[in-house]
């Protein structure tokens, strides 16, 4: 069953990209689709019986997903996964680092390769010795220093708690992007332009696609383990594992439409005017395969032949 918060992602296994649909609120894999192509996704989402329940969809910046959500879930808002857009800032810094490495003697080339984590880690999380090493690299390469400062400033946008403050921080950040360094951040700047509303929607509903990313890793692990499994086999093993399905289900009490329903229990309504027994039943709602349970099962060898 779908719910308020849905995740949409993809994973490449068995020679093609497969769409992953997750229930973020219940941490479950809702479905794993053979295709992520637009015509296939339009048919799939139009046939979903619970699509009117969806209010937010977290995704990466795959334009087809945005088109499909707008066409089939008109009441849903889209949130770009914050870690996806933040990774683009690190990717920009990495491109510059690799370019600079080519200009260095071999020994320094290796050192800058080994110490790449100093550039990518948030500066306030570095220990004093690591910070000193980083400052030495930044002192030697002014262009790297400028790009690193921009990366840090971009990451700091997500330290704000509301959308207006985050948007103001982004405006200030844009003002610090000089013409010389702009090509380094070309992809990030394009993404911020093309997905502006969906990126800043995070500050209205701070959900991420972390569980979708986790299930992508599960699918890759299952694919490696399977050594020749078909897509249908991998999908079935992930979606229908009994332990994961049970962990992804909840039981609810609801009024019984049929007085003879099995599993019926008695419950009393209480008020000043009325006190009478109401026939209730227990119903199991399945939200899909529980992703943390799937991870545990994979790590303990449950899926090994």
C-alpha positions as CSV (number, residue, x, y, z in Angstrom):
1,X,0.0,0.0,0.0
2,X,1.2,3.5,-0.8
3,X,1.1,6.3,1.7
4,X,1.8,10.0,2.1
5,X,5.5,9.8,1.4
6,X,6.9,7.9,-1.6
7,X,10.4,7.5,-2.9
8,X,11.3,7.0,-6.5
9,X,14.7,5.9,-7.7
10,X,16.5,3.5,-10.1
11,X,19.2,0.9,-10.1
12,X,21.1,-0.6,-13.0
13,X,21.1,-4.4,-12.8
14,X,21.1,-7.1,-15.5
15,X,21.9,-4.6,-18.3
16,X,19.2,-2.1,-17.7
17,X,17.8,0.6,-15.3
18,X,15.0,-0.6,-13.1
19,X,12.6,1.7,-11.2
20,X,12.3,1.4,-7.5
21,X,9.2,2.7,-5.6
22,X,9.4,2.9,-1.8
23,X,7.1,3.8,1.0
24,X,9.3,6.3,3.0
25,X,7.0,6.5,6.0
26,X,7.0,2.7,6.6
27,X,10.5,2.1,5.3
28,X,9.4,-0.4,2.8
29,X,10.0,-1.5,-0.8
30,X,6.6,-1.0,-2.5
31,X,7.6,-2.2,-5.9
32,X,10.5,-2.9,-8.2
33,X,9.7,-2.3,-11.9
34,X,11.5,-3.8,-14.9
35,X,11.6,-0.4,-16.7
36,X,12.0,3.2,-15.8
37,X,10.8,4.4,-19.3
38,X,8.1,7.0,-19.3
39,X,5.4,5.1,-21.2
40,X,5.8,2.1,-18.8
41,X,5.7,4.3,-15.7
42,X,2.7,6.3,-16.9
43,X,0.7,3.0,-17.3
44,X,1.9,1.7,-13.9
45,X,1.1,4.9,-11.9
46,X,-2.2,5.4,-13.5
47,X,-3.3,2.0,-12.4
48,X,-2.3,2.4,-8.8
49,X,-5.3,2.3,-6.6
50,X,-3.7,4.2,-3.7
51,X,-2.2,7.1,-5.7
52,X,-4.6,9.6,-4.3
53,X,-3.0,9.1,-0.9
54,X,0.4,10.3,-2.1
55,X,1.3,13.9,-1.0
56,X,5.1,14.0,-1.4
57,X,7.5,12.1,-3.7
58,X,11.3,12.2,-3.0
59,X,13.5,11.6,-6.0
60,X,16.8,12.3,-7.7
61,X,16.8,14.6,-10.7
62,X,15.6,12.2,-13.3
63,X,13.3,14.3,-15.5
64,X,11.0,11.3,-16.5
65,X,10.0,10.8,-12.8
66,X,9.0,14.4,-12.5
67,X,7.0,14.2,-15.7
68,X,5.2,11.0,-14.6
69,X,4.5,12.4,-11.1
70,X,3.0,15.5,-12.5
71,X,0.8,13.5,-15.0
72,X,-0.4,10.8,-12.6
73,X,-0.2,12.3,-9.1
74,X,-1.4,15.8,-9.6
75,X,-1.8,16.5,-5.8
76,X,1.7,15.3,-5.0
77,X,4.7,17.7,-4.4
78,X,8.2,16.6,-5.4
79,X,11.3,16.8,-3.2
80,X,14.7,16.4,-4.7
81,X,16.8,14.2,-2.4
82,X,19.2,16.6,-0.6
83,X,22.1,14.2,-0.6
84,X,21.9,14.0,-4.4
85,X,22.2,17.7,-4.9
86,X,24.9,18.1,-2.2
87,X,26.9,15.3,-3.9
88,X,27.0,17.5,-7.0
89,X,28.9,20.2,-5.1
90,X,31.5,17.5,-4.0
91,X,31.6,16.2,-7.6
92,X,32.5,19.7,-8.8
93,X,35.3,19.9,-6.3
94,X,36.5,16.4,-7.3
95,X,36.8,17.4,-11.0
96,X,39.0,20.4,-10.1
97,X,41.1,18.3,-7.8
98,X,41.7,15.7,-10.5
99,X,42.6,18.4,-13.0
100,X,45.1,19.9,-10.6
101,X,46.7,16.5,-9.9
102,X,47.8,16.2,-13.5
103,X,50.0,19.3,-13.0
104,X,51.9,17.9,-10.0
105,X,55.0,15.7,-9.6
106,X,54.1,12.0,-9.0
107,X,54.7,12.1,-5.3
108,X,52.4,15.1,-4.8
109,X,49.9,13.6,-7.2
110,X,49.6,10.5,-5.0
111,X,49.4,12.6,-1.8
112,X,46.6,14.7,-3.2
113,X,44.8,11.5,-4.2
114,X,45.1,10.0,-0.7
115,X,44.0,13.2,1.0
116,X,40.9,13.8,-1.1
117,X,38.6,13.1,1.8
118,X,39.9,16.3,3.5
119,X,38.3,18.3,0.7
120,X,35.1,16.4,0.6
121,X,34.4,16.3,4.4
122,X,32.7,19.2,6.0
123,X,35.3,21.5,7.3
124,X,33.9,21.8,10.8
125,X,34.2,18.0,11.2
126,X,37.9,17.9,10.6
127,X,40.4,17.3,13.4
128,X,43.1,20.0,13.9
129,X,45.9,18.0,12.2
130,X,43.6,17.3,9.2
131,X,42.6,20.9,9.1
132,X,46.2,22.0,9.0
133,X,46.9,19.7,6.0
134,X,43.8,20.9,4.2
135,X,44.8,24.6,4.7
136,X,48.3,23.8,3.2
137,X,46.7,22.4,0.0
138,X,44.3,25.4,-0.2
139,X,47.2,27.8,0.3
140,X,49.1,26.3,-2.6
141,X,46.2,26.2,-5.0
142,X,44.0,29.4,-4.9
143,X,41.5,28.0,-7.4
144,X,41.1,24.9,-5.2
145,X,40.6,27.1,-2.2
146,X,37.9,29.1,-3.9
147,X,36.1,26.0,-5.0
148,X,36.3,24.5,-1.6
149,X,34.9,27.6,0.0
150,X,32.0,27.4,-2.4
151,X,31.4,23.8,-1.6
152,X,31.3,24.5,2.1
153,X,29.0,27.5,1.5
154,X,26.6,25.3,-0.6
155,X,26.5,22.6,2.1
156,X,25.7,25.2,4.7
157,X,22.5,26.1,2.9
158,X,21.0,22.9,4.3
159,X,21.9,24.0,7.9
160,X,18.9,26.4,7.7
161,X,15.5,25.3,9.0
162,X,13.1,27.1,6.8
163,X,12.8,27.7,3.1
164,X,13.1,31.5,3.0
165,X,16.3,31.5,4.9
166,X,17.7,28.7,2.7
167,X,16.8,30.6,-0.5
168,X,18.4,33.7,0.9
169,X,21.6,31.8,1.6
170,X,21.6,30.4,-1.9
171,X,21.2,33.9,-3.4
172,X,24.3,35.0,-1.3
173,X,26.1,31.9,-2.4
174,X,25.4,32.6,-6.1
175,X,27.0,36.1,-5.6
176,X,30.2,34.4,-4.6
177,X,30.5,32.3,-7.8
178,X,33.1,34.2,-9.9
179,X,33.3,33.9,-13.7
180,X,36.6,32.0,-13.4
181,X,35.2,29.3,-11.1
182,X,31.7,29.1,-12.7
183,X,32.6,26.4,-15.2
184,X,33.6,24.1,-12.3
185,X,30.1,24.3,-10.9
186,X,28.3,24.2,-14.3
187,X,26.3,21.0,-13.6
188,X,25.3,22.1,-10.1
189,X,24.2,25.5,-11.3
190,X,22.1,24.0,-14.1
191,X,20.5,21.6,-11.6
192,X,19.6,24.5,-9.2
193,X,18.0,26.4,-12.1
194,X,16.1,23.4,-13.5
195,X,14.9,21.9,-10.2
196,X,14.8,25.0,-8.0
197,X,11.3,24.5,-6.5
198,X,11.7,20.8,-6.0
199,X,15.1,21.3,-4.3
200,X,13.9,23.9,-1.9
201,X,10.7,22.0,-1.2
202,X,12.9,20.0,1.2
203,X,12.6,22.8,3.7
204,X,8.8,22.4,3.6
205,X,8.9,18.6,3.9
206,X,12.4,17.3,4.9
207,X,12.2,13.8,3.5
208,X,15.0,12.1,1.6
209,X,15.4,9.1,-0.7
210,X,17.8,7.3,1.8
211,X,15.7,4.1,1.9
212,X,15.4,4.0,-1.9
213,X,19.2,4.3,-2.1
214,X,19.4,1.5,0.4
215,X,17.2,-0.8,-1.6
216,X,19.2,0.0,-4.7
217,X,22.3,-1.4,-2.9
218,X,20.2,-4.4,-1.9
219,X,19.3,-5.1,-5.5
220,X,22.9,-4.9,-6.6
221,X,24.0,-7.2,-3.8
222,X,21.3,-9.7,-4.8
223,X,22.3,-9.4,-8.4
224,X,26.0,-10.2,-7.5
225,X,24.9,-13.1,-5.3
226,X,22.5,-14.5,-7.7
227,X,25.0,-15.2,-10.5
228,X,22.5,-15.5,-13.3
229,X,19.2,-14.6,-11.5
230,X,16.6,-13.1,-13.9
231,X,15.1,-9.7,-13.0
232,X,11.8,-11.5,-12.0
233,X,13.6,-13.7,-9.5
234,X,15.5,-10.8,-7.9
235,X,12.2,-8.8,-7.7
236,X,10.3,-11.7,-6.2
237,X,13.0,-12.5,-3.6
238,X,13.1,-8.9,-2.5
239,X,9.4,-8.1,-2.6
240,X,7.9,-11.2,-1.2
241,X,10.3,-12.4,1.5
242,X,8.0,-13.5,4.3
243,X,10.1,-11.9,7.1
244,X,10.4,-8.6,5.4
245,X,6.7,-8.6,4.4
246,X,5.6,-9.2,8.0
247,X,7.9,-6.5,9.3
248,X,6.4,-4.1,6.7
249,X,2.9,-4.8,7.8
250,X,0.7,-3.3,10.5
251,X,-2.6,-4.4,12.0
252,X,-5.5,-2.0,12.5
253,X,-8.9,-2.3,14.2
254,X,-11.8,-1.2,12.1
255,X,-15.7,-1.5,12.1
256,X,-16.6,-4.9,10.7
257,X,-19.0,-4.6,7.7
258,X,-20.1,-8.2,8.2
259,X,-21.3,-9.3,11.7
260,X,-20.0,-12.8,11.0
261,X,-16.4,-11.6,10.0
262,X,-13.7,-13.9,11.3
263,X,-11.4,-12.3,13.8
264,X,-14.1,-10.0,15.0
265,X,-13.7,-8.4,18.4
266,X,-16.1,-6.4,20.6
267,X,-15.4,-2.8,21.4
268,X,-17.7,-0.4,23.3
269,X,-18.4,3.2,22.2
270,X,-18.7,5.4,25.2
271,X,-20.4,8.8,25.4
272,X,-23.0,10.4,27.7
273,X,-25.7,9.6,25.2
274,X,-24.6,6.1,24.0
275,X,-22.9,3.0,25.2
276,X,-23.3,0.1,22.9
277,X,-21.0,-2.7,21.6
278,X,-19.5,-2.1,18.1
279,X,-18.3,-5.0,16.1
280,X,-14.7,-4.6,15.0
281,X,-12.3,-6.6,13.0
282,X,-8.5,-6.7,12.8
283,X,-7.1,-6.1,9.3
284,X,-3.5,-6.4,8.2
285,X,-2.2,-3.6,5.9
286,X,0.8,-4.5,3.9
287,X,3.1,-1.6,2.9
288,X,5.7,-3.8,1.2
289,X,9.0,-5.5,2.2
290,X,10.6,-3.8,5.2
291,X,14.0,-2.4,3.9
292,X,16.0,-2.6,7.2
293,X,14.9,-6.2,7.5
294,X,16.0,-6.9,3.9
295,X,19.4,-5.4,4.7
296,X,19.7,-7.6,7.8
297,X,18.7,-10.7,5.9
298,X,21.2,-10.0,3.1
299,X,24.1,-9.3,5.5
300,X,23.4,-12.5,7.4
301,X,23.4,-14.6,4.2
302,X,19.7,-15.3,4.2
303,X,19.5,-15.0,0.4
304,X,22.6,-17.1,-0.4
305,X,21.9,-20.3,-2.4
